[in-house]
Amino acid sequence: MVHLVNYDFQYDDAYALKKIVPTRDVRLRLASADWREAVVLTADSAPVRLPVRAQELVLPEVRIHAALALTKDEKAMAEILDLVVRQ
């Protein structure tokens, strides 16, 4: 599991959130060639599956927080997605 946090947001004088500036095309290089696929989990969108190619993957966007679950096979991916759906 990889957690990504984007600190590029702005508050007003009363500390109310004014603006979130998403970080785009976040590239990750993985130390192991065993990882085959990933799923991105965020609070404000459905899970998104991402392929791992040549030990790299690209997250299209991170708003405030994203959790990235890495899997080695389709069975593990199905288990992760099943857990997310039950939440």
Backbone as XML, in Angstrom:
<?xml version="1.0"?>
<chain id="A" units="angstrom">
  <residue number="1" name="MET">
    <atom name="N" x="0.852" y="-1.164" z="0.000"/>
    <atom name="CA" x="0.000" y="0.000" z="0.000"/>
    <atom name="C" x="0.900" y="1.229" z="0.000"/>
  </residue>
  <residue number="2" name="VAL">
    <atom name="N" x="0.599" y="2.150" z="-0.880"/>
    <atom name="CA" x="1.328" y="3.414" z="-0.975"/>
    <atom name="C" x="0.316" y="4.532" z="-0.729"/>
  </residue>
  <residue number="3" name="HIS">
    <atom name="N" x="0.664" y="5.474" z="0.135"/>
    <atom name="CA" x="-0.204" y="6.621" z="0.395"/>
    <atom name="C" x="0.434" y="7.855" z="-0.223"/>
  </residue>
  <residue number="4" name="LEU">
    <atom name="N" x="-0.371" y="8.591" z="-0.977"/>
    <atom name="CA" x="0.107" y="9.823" z="-1.603"/>
    <atom name="C" x="-0.713" y="10.985" z="-1.063"/>
  </residue>
  <residue number="5" name="VAL">
    <atom name="N" x="-0.031" y="12.049" z="-0.661"/>
    <atom name="CA" x="-0.695" y="13.226" z="-0.115"/>
    <atom name="C" x="-0.253" y="14.440" z="-0.909"/>
  </residue>
  <residue number="6" name="ASN">
    <atom name="N" x="-1.222" y="15.221" z="-1.353"/>
    <atom name="CA" x="-0.963" y="16.449" z="-2.093"/>
    <atom name="C" x="-1.198" y="17.626" z="-1.144"/>
  </residue>
  <residue number="7" name="TYR">
    <atom name="N" x="-0.169" y="18.395" z="-0.900"/>
    <atom name="CA" x="-0.287" y="19.550" z="-0.007"/>
    <atom name="C" x="-0.535" y="20.851" z="-0.763"/>
  </residue>
  <residue number="8" name="ASP">
    <atom name="N" x="-0.869" y="20.766" z="-2.028"/>
    <atom name="CA" x="-1.083" y="21.970" z="-2.834"/>
    <atom name="C" x="-2.559" y="22.381" z="-2.783"/>
  </residue>
  <residue number="9" name="PHE">
    <atom name="N" x="-2.950" y="22.961" z="-1.649"/>
    <atom name="CA" x="-4.303" y="23.470" z="-1.489"/>
    <atom name="C" x="-4.237" y="24.782" z="-0.726"/>
  </residue>
  <residue number="10" name="GLN">
    <atom name="N" x="-5.325" y="25.555" z="-0.784"/>
    <atom name="CA" x="-5.330" y="26.888" z="-0.185"/>
    <atom name="C" x="-6.509" y="27.037" z="0.766"/>
  </residue>
  <residue number="11" name="TYR">
    <atom name="N" x="-6.259" y="27.744" z="1.886"/>
    <atom name="CA" x="-7.292" y="28.055" z="2.866"/>
    <atom name="C" x="-7.536" y="29.560" z="2.876"/>
  </residue>
  <residue number="12" name="ASP">
    <atom name="N" x="-8.735" y="29.958" z="3.323"/>
    <atom name="CA" x="-8.979" y="31.379" z="3.527"/>
    <atom name="C" x="-8.566" y="31.748" z="4.958"/>
  </residue>
  <residue number="13" name="ASP">
    <atom name="N" x="-8.853" y="32.982" z="5.379"/>
    <atom name="CA" x="-8.442" y="33.452" z="6.708"/>
    <atom name="C" x="-9.098" y="32.679" z="7.852"/>
  </residue>
  <residue number="14" name="ALA">
    <atom name="N" x="-10.260" y="32.071" z="7.596"/>
    <atom name="CA" x="-10.963" y="31.284" z="8.619"/>
    <atom name="C" x="-10.609" y="29.799" z="8.514"/>
  </residue>
  <residue number="15" name="TYR">
    <atom name="N" x="-9.591" y="29.482" z="7.746"/>
    <atom name="CA" x="-9.119" y="28.110" z="7.530"/>
    <atom name="C" x="-10.147" y="27.212" z="6.848"/>
  </residue>
  <residue number="16" name="ALA">
    <atom name="N" x="-11.024" y="27.822" z="6.068"/>
    <atom name="CA" x="-11.926" y="27.032" z="5.222"/>
    <atom name="C" x="-11.193" y="26.743" z="3.912"/>
  </residue>
  <residue number="17" name="LEU">
    <atom name="N" x="-11.343" y="25.543" z="3.431"/>
    <atom name="CA" x="-10.669" y="25.150" z="2.199"/>
    <atom name="C" x="-11.217" y="25.950" z="1.022"/>
  </residue>
  <residue number="18" name="LYS">
    <atom name="N" x="-10.336" y="26.658" z="0.325"/>
    <atom name="CA" x="-10.742" y="27.459" z="-0.828"/>
    <atom name="C" x="-10.502" y="26.743" z="-2.144"/>
  </residue>
  <residue number="19" name="LYS">
    <atom name="N" x="-9.342" y="26.104" z="-2.253"/>
    <atom name="CA" x="-8.965" y="25.561" z="-3.552"/>
    <atom name="C" x="-8.014" y="24.381" z="-3.377"/>
  </residue>
  <residue number="20" name="ILE">
    <atom name="N" x="-8.243" y="23.356" z="-4.191"/>
    <atom name="CA" x="-7.330" y="22.220" z="-4.266"/>
    <atom name="C" x="-6.712" y="22.237" z="-5.655"/>
  </residue>
  <residue number="21" name="VAL">
    <atom name="N" x="-5.400" y="22.188" z="-5.710"/>
    <atom name="CA" x="-4.702" y="22.135" z="-6.996"/>
    <atom name="C" x="-4.221" y="20.695" z="-7.183"/>
  </residue>
  <residue number="22" name="PRO">
    <atom name="N" x="-4.921" y="19.915" z="-8.014"/>
    <atom name="CA" x="-4.536" y="18.514" z="-8.188"/>
    <atom name="C" x="-3.131" y="18.373" z="-8.774"/>
  </residue>
  <residue number="23" name="THR">
    <atom name="N" x="-2.433" y="17.353" z="-8.320"/>
    <atom name="CA" x="-1.145" y="16.997" z="-8.904"/>
    <atom name="C" x="-1.431" y="15.961" z="-9.978"/>
  </residue>
  <residue number="24" name="ARG">
    <atom name="N" x="-0.932" y="16.187" z="-11.173"/>
    <atom name="CA" x="-1.255" y="15.305" z="-12.302"/>
    <atom name="C" x="-0.037" y="14.496" z="-12.747"/>
  </residue>
  <residue number="25" name="ASP">
    <atom name="N" x="-0.341" y="13.340" z="-13.323"/>
    <atom name="CA" x="0.675" y="12.451" z="-13.901"/>
    <atom name="C" x="1.794" y="12.130" z="-12.910"/>
  </residue>
  <residue number="26" name="VAL">
    <atom name="N" x="1.402" y="11.592" z="-11.762"/>
    <atom name="CA" x="2.367" y="11.198" z="-10.733"/>
    <atom name="C" x="2.982" y="9.865" z="-11.153"/>
  </residue>
  <residue number="27" name="ARG">
    <atom name="N" x="4.282" y="9.863" z="-11.395"/>
    <atom name="CA" x="4.983" y="8.658" z="-11.850"/>
    <atom name="C" x="5.687" y="7.986" z="-10.677"/>
  </residue>
  <residue number="28" name="LEU">
    <atom name="N" x="5.472" y="6.681" z="-10.576"/>
    <atom name="CA" x="6.114" y="5.895" z="-9.527"/>
    <atom name="C" x="6.938" y="4.786" z="-10.162"/>
  </residue>
  <residue number="29" name="ARG">
    <atom name="N" x="8.130" y="4.613" z="-9.665"/>
    <atom name="CA" x="8.996" y="3.500" z="-10.093"/>
    <atom name="C" x="9.047" y="2.519" z="-8.935"/>
  </residue>
  <residue number="30" name="LEU">
    <atom name="N" x="8.712" y="1.272" z="-9.210"/>
    <atom name="CA" x="8.621" y="0.243" z="-8.177"/>
    <atom name="C" x="9.911" y="-0.554" z="-8.105"/>
  </residue>
  <residue number="31" name="ALA">
    <atom name="N" x="10.332" y="-0.868" z="-6.895"/>
    <atom name="CA" x="11.594" y="-1.587" z="-6.704"/>
    <atom name="C" x="11.511" y="-3.042" z="-7.152"/>
  </residue>
  <residue number="32" name="SER">
    <atom name="N" x="10.314" y="-3.612" z="-7.111"/>
    <atom name="CA" x="10.152" y="-5.026" z="-7.456"/>
    <atom name="C" x="9.423" y="-5.181" z="-8.784"/>
  </residue>
  <residue number="33" name="ALA">
    <atom name="N" x="9.843" y="-6.150" z="-9.561"/>
    <atom name="CA" x="9.165" y="-6.459" z="-10.823"/>
    <atom name="C" x="7.955" y="-7.360" z="-10.594"/>
  </residue>
  <residue number="34" name="ASP">
    <atom name="N" x="7.696" y="-7.751" z="-9.348"/>
    <atom name="CA" x="6.583" y="-8.648" z="-9.044"/>
    <atom name="C" x="5.216" y="-7.982" z="-9.152"/>
  </residue>
  <residue number="35" name="TRP">
    <atom name="N" x="5.156" y="-6.662" z="-8.967"/>
    <atom name="CA" x="3.871" y="-5.970" z="-8.992"/>
    <atom name="C" x="3.359" y="-5.899" z="-10.425"/>
  </residue>
  <residue number="36" name="ARG">
    <atom name="N" x="2.111" y="-6.314" z="-10.621"/>
    <atom name="CA" x="1.529" y="-6.373" z="-11.966"/>
    <atom name="C" x="0.458" y="-5.319" z="-12.213"/>
  </residue>
  <residue number="37" name="GLU">
    <atom name="N" x="-0.259" y="-4.962" z="-11.155"/>
    <atom name="CA" x="-1.379" y="-4.054" z="-11.318"/>
    <atom name="C" x="-1.581" y="-3.292" z="-10.018"/>
  </residue>
  <residue number="38" name="ALA">
    <atom name="N" x="-2.279" y="-2.172" z="-10.116"/>
    <atom name="CA" x="-2.561" y="-1.368" z="-8.933"/>
    <atom name="C" x="-3.996" y="-0.868" z="-9.010"/>
  </residue>
  <residue number="39" name="VAL">
    <atom name="N" x="-4.536" y="-0.535" z="-7.858"/>
    <atom name="CA" x="-5.838" y="0.115" z="-7.812"/>
    <atom name="C" x="-5.684" y="1.365" z="-6.949"/>
  </residue>
  <residue number="40" name="VAL">
    <atom name="N" x="-6.215" y="2.474" z="-7.447"/>
    <atom name="CA" x="-6.152" y="3.749" z="-6.738"/>
    <atom name="C" x="-7.463" y="3.938" z="-5.987"/>
  </residue>
  <residue number="41" name="LEU">
    <atom name="N" x="-7.344" y="4.227" z="-4.697"/>
    <atom name="CA" x="-8.507" y="4.438" z="-3.847"/>
    <atom name="C" x="-8.482" y="5.868" z="-3.328"/>
  </residue>
  <residue number="42" name="THR">
    <atom name="N" x="-9.585" y="6.580" z="-3.521"/>
    <atom name="CA" x="-9.713" y="7.944" z="-3.007"/>
    <atom name="C" x="-11.072" y="8.085" z="-2.340"/>
  </residue>
  <residue number="43" name="ALA">
    <atom name="N" x="-11.229" y="9.138" z="-1.566"/>
    <atom name="CA" x="-12.497" y="9.370" z="-0.874"/>
    <atom name="C" x="-13.588" y="9.870" z="-1.811"/>
  </residue>
  <residue number="44" name="ASP">
    <atom name="N" x="-13.199" y="10.463" z="-2.932"/>
    <atom name="CA" x="-14.198" y="11.117" z="-3.780"/>
    <atom name="C" x="-14.373" y="10.500" z="-5.167"/>
  </residue>
  <residue number="45" name="SER">
    <atom name="N" x="-13.911" y="9.264" z="-5.365"/>
    <atom name="CA" x="-14.133" y="8.621" z="-6.665"/>
    <atom name="C" x="-14.112" y="7.104" z="-6.517"/>
  </residue>
  <residue number="46" name="ALA">
    <atom name="N" x="-14.601" y="6.441" z="-7.525"/>
    <atom name="CA" x="-14.600" y="4.978" z="-7.541"/>
    <atom name="C" x="-13.165" y="4.473" z="-7.714"/>
  </residue>
  <residue number="47" name="PRO">
    <atom name="N" x="-12.889" y="3.241" z="-7.298"/>
    <atom name="CA" x="-11.547" y="2.677" z="-7.501"/>
    <atom name="C" x="-11.174" y="2.661" z="-8.981"/>
  </residue>
  <residue number="48" name="VAL">
    <atom name="N" x="-9.905" y="2.943" z="-9.249"/>
    <atom name="CA" x="-9.404" y="2.957" z="-10.627"/>
    <atom name="C" x="-8.241" y="1.979" z="-10.720"/>
  </residue>
  <residue number="49" name="ARG">
    <atom name="N" x="-8.343" y="1.043" z="-11.646"/>
    <atom name="CA" x="-7.252" y="0.088" z="-11.855"/>
    <atom name="C" x="-6.214" y="0.698" z="-12.786"/>
  </residue>
  <residue number="50" name="LEU">
    <atom name="N" x="-4.954" y="0.480" z="-12.445"/>
    <atom name="CA" x="-3.845" y="0.979" z="-13.261"/>
    <atom name="C" x="-2.883" y="-0.163" z="-13.564"/>
  </residue>
  <residue number="51" name="PRO">
    <atom name="N" x="-2.411" y="-0.255" z="-14.792"/>
    <atom name="CA" x="-1.414" y="-1.279" z="-15.107"/>
    <atom name="C" x="-0.031" y="-0.846" z="-14.640"/>
  </residue>
  <residue number="52" name="VAL">
    <atom name="N" x="0.794" y="-1.827" z="-14.325"/>
    <atom name="CA" x="2.200" y="-1.581" z="-14.023"/>
    <atom name="C" x="2.980" y="-2.069" z="-15.236"/>
  </residue>
  <residue number="53" name="ARG">
    <atom name="N" x="3.772" y="-1.188" z="-15.825"/>
    <atom name="CA" x="4.559" y="-1.539" z="-17.007"/>
    <atom name="C" x="6.021" y="-1.209" z="-16.745"/>
  </residue>
  <residue number="54" name="ALA">
    <atom name="N" x="6.863" y="-2.215" z="-16.916"/>
    <atom name="CA" x="8.310" y="-2.033" z="-16.728"/>
    <atom name="C" x="8.609" y="-1.410" z="-15.365"/>
  </residue>
  <residue number="55" name="GLN">
    <atom name="N" x="7.933" y="-1.910" z="-14.337"/>
    <atom name="CA" x="8.107" y="-1.456" z="-12.954"/>
    <atom name="C" x="7.720" y="0.000" z="-12.738"/>
  </residue>
  <residue number="56" name="GLU">
    <atom name="N" x="6.888" y="0.548" z="-13.606"/>
    <atom name="CA" x="6.437" y="1.931" z="-13.448"/>
    <atom name="C" x="4.926" y="2.004" z="-13.606"/>
  </residue>
  <residue number="57" name="LEU">
    <atom name="N" x="4.353" y="3.012" z="-12.947"/>
    <atom name="CA" x="2.948" y="3.315" z="-13.166"/>
    <atom name="C" x="2.755" y="4.810" z="-13.025"/>
  </residue>
  <residue number="58" name="VAL">
    <atom name="N" x="1.654" y="5.284" z="-13.591"/>
    <atom name="CA" x="1.351" y="6.712" z="-13.568"/>
    <atom name="C" x="-0.053" y="6.903" z="-13.009"/>
  </residue>
  <residue number="59" name="LEU">
    <atom name="N" x="-0.150" y="7.686" z="-11.944"/>
    <atom name="CA" x="-1.462" y="8.070" z="-11.427"/>
    <atom name="C" x="-1.885" y="9.319" z="-12.181"/>
  </residue>
  <residue number="60" name="PRO">
    <atom name="N" x="-3.052" y="9.302" z="-12.801"/>
    <atom name="CA" x="-3.471" y="10.466" z="-13.577"/>
    <atom name="C" x="-3.625" y="11.731" z="-12.738"/>
  </residue>
  <residue number="61" name="GLU">
    <atom name="N" x="-4.087" y="11.567" z="-11.465"/>
    <atom name="CA" x="-4.338" y="12.748" z="-10.640"/>
    <atom name="C" x="-4.390" y="12.366" z="-9.165"/>
  </residue>
  <residue number="62" name="VAL">
    <atom name="N" x="-3.850" y="13.240" z="-8.326"/>
    <atom name="CA" x="-4.012" y="13.127" z="-6.872"/>
    <atom name="C" x="-4.567" y="14.461" z="-6.403"/>
  </residue>
  <residue number="63" name="ARG">
    <atom name="N" x="-5.773" y="14.415" z="-5.826"/>
    <atom name="CA" x="-6.350" y="15.649" z="-5.291"/>
    <atom name="C" x="-5.727" y="15.900" z="-3.911"/>
  </residue>
  <residue number="64" name="ILE">
    <atom name="N" x="-6.327" y="15.432" z="-2.839"/>
    <atom name="CA" x="-5.717" y="15.611" z="-1.520"/>
    <atom name="C" x="-5.000" y="14.340" z="-1.083"/>
  </residue>
  <residue number="65" name="HIS">
    <atom name="N" x="-5.650" y="13.198" z="-1.235"/>
    <atom name="CA" x="-5.059" y="11.937" z="-0.770"/>
    <atom name="C" x="-5.464" y="10.812" z="-1.704"/>
  </residue>
  <residue number="66" name="ALA">
    <atom name="N" x="-4.553" y="9.899" z="-1.931"/>
    <atom name="CA" x="-4.851" y="8.676" z="-2.680"/>
    <atom name="C" x="-4.091" y="7.529" z="-2.032"/>
  </residue>
  <residue number="67" name="ALA">
    <atom name="N" x="-4.725" y="6.380" z="-1.996"/>
    <atom name="CA" x="-4.066" y="5.158" z="-1.541"/>
    <atom name="C" x="-3.926" y="4.258" z="-2.759"/>
  </residue>
  <residue number="68" name="LEU">
    <atom name="N" x="-2.762" y="3.706" z="-2.912"/>
    <atom name="CA" x="-2.462" y="2.866" z="-4.066"/>
    <atom name="C" x="-2.178" y="1.455" z="-3.559"/>
  </residue>
  <residue number="69" name="ALA">
    <atom name="N" x="-3.048" y="0.518" z="-3.914"/>
    <atom name="CA" x="-2.855" y="-0.883" z="-3.522"/>
    <atom name="C" x="-2.224" y="-1.621" z="-4.695"/>
  </residue>
  <residue number="70" name="LEU">
    <atom name="N" x="-1.067" y="-2.200" z="-4.454"/>
    <atom name="CA" x="-0.347" y="-2.940" z="-5.496"/>
    <atom name="C" x="-0.658" y="-4.422" z="-5.374"/>
  </residue>
  <residue number="71" name="THR">
    <atom name="N" x="-0.806" y="-5.097" z="-6.519"/>
    <atom name="CA" x="-1.106" y="-6.525" z="-6.506"/>
    <atom name="C" x="-0.174" y="-7.273" z="-7.440"/>
  </residue>
  <residue number="72" name="LYS">
    <atom name="N" x="-0.015" y="-8.551" z="-7.136"/>
    <atom name="CA" x="0.848" y="-9.406" z="-7.947"/>
    <atom name="C" x="0.052" y="-10.272" z="-8.913"/>
  </residue>
  <residue number="73" name="ASP">
    <atom name="N" x="-1.266" y="-10.404" z="-8.678"/>
    <atom name="CA" x="-2.066" y="-11.251" z="-9.562"/>
    <atom name="C" x="-3.533" y="-10.826" z="-9.542"/>
  </residue>
  <residue number="74" name="GLU">
    <atom name="N" x="-4.302" y="-11.393" z="-10.443"/>
    <atom name="CA" x="-5.712" y="-11.033" z="-10.597"/>
    <atom name="C" x="-6.540" y="-11.423" z="-9.369"/>
  </residue>
  <residue number="75" name="LYS">
    <atom name="N" x="-6.204" y="-12.528" z="-8.724"/>
    <atom name="CA" x="-6.949" y="-12.955" z="-7.533"/>
    <atom name="C" x="-6.822" y="-11.916" z="-6.422"/>
  </residue>
  <residue number="76" name="ALA">
    <atom name="N" x="-5.624" y="-11.420" z="-6.198"/>
    <atom name="CA" x="-5.415" y="-10.389" z="-5.172"/>
    <atom name="C" x="-6.168" y="-9.112" z="-5.525"/>
  </residue>
  <residue number="77" name="MET">
    <atom name="N" x="-6.181" y="-8.745" z="-6.809"/>
    <atom name="CA" x="-6.915" y="-7.550" z="-7.236"/>
    <atom name="C" x="-8.406" y="-7.728" z="-6.962"/>
  </residue>
  <residue number="78" name="ALA">
    <atom name="N" x="-8.949" y="-8.894" z="-7.271"/>
    <atom name="CA" x="-10.369" y="-9.157" z="-7.034"/>
    <atom name="C" x="-10.701" y="-9.053" z="-5.545"/>
  </residue>
  <residue number="79" name="GLU">
    <atom name="N" x="-9.817" y="-9.531" z="-4.687"/>
    <atom name="CA" x="-10.037" y="-9.451" z="-3.241"/>
    <atom name="C" x="-10.045" y="-8.001" z="-2.764"/>
  </residue>
  <residue number="80" name="ILE">
    <atom name="N" x="-9.136" y="-7.205" z="-3.270"/>
    <atom name="CA" x="-9.088" y="-5.782" z="-2.891"/>
    <atom name="C" x="-10.366" y="-5.082" z="-3.327"/>
  </residue>
  <residue number="81" name="LEU">
    <atom name="N" x="-10.757" y="-5.285" z="-4.572"/>
    <atom name="CA" x="-11.961" y="-4.623" z="-5.081"/>
    <atom name="C" x="-13.205" y="-5.095" z="-4.333"/>
  </residue>
  <residue number="82" name="ASP">
    <atom name="N" x="-13.255" y="-6.359" z="-3.953"/>
    <atom name="CA" x="-14.380" y="-6.880" z="-3.181"/>
    <atom name="C" x="-14.457" y="-6.194" z="-1.820"/>
  </residue>
  <residue number="83" name="LEU">
    <atom name="N" x="-13.324" y="-6.000" z="-1.167"/>
    <atom name="CA" x="-13.298" y="-5.306" z="0.124"/>
    <atom name="C" x="-13.772" y="-3.865" z="-0.009"/>
  </residue>
  <residue number="84" name="VAL">
    <atom name="N" x="-13.352" y="-3.197" z="-1.062"/>
    <atom name="CA" x="-13.731" y="-1.796" z="-1.273"/>
    <atom name="C" x="-15.228" y="-1.681" z="-1.501"/>
  </residue>
  <residue number="85" name="VAL">
    <atom name="N" x="-15.789" y="-2.577" z="-2.284"/>
    <atom name="CA" x="-17.220" y="-2.536" z="-2.585"/>
    <atom name="C" x="-18.046" y="-2.761" z="-1.321"/>
  </residue>
  <residue number="86" name="ARG">
    <atom name="N" x="-17.562" y="-3.614" z="-0.419"/>
    <atom name="CA" x="-18.307" y="-3.903" z="0.813"/>
    <atom name="C" x="-18.264" y="-2.753" z="1.811"/>
  </residue>
  <residue number="87" name="GLN">
    <atom name="N" x="-17.358" y="-1.814" z="1.670"/>
    <atom name="CA" x="-17.239" y="-0.710" z="2.624"/>
    <atom name="C" x="-18.364" y="0.235" z="2.501"/>
  </residue>
</chain>
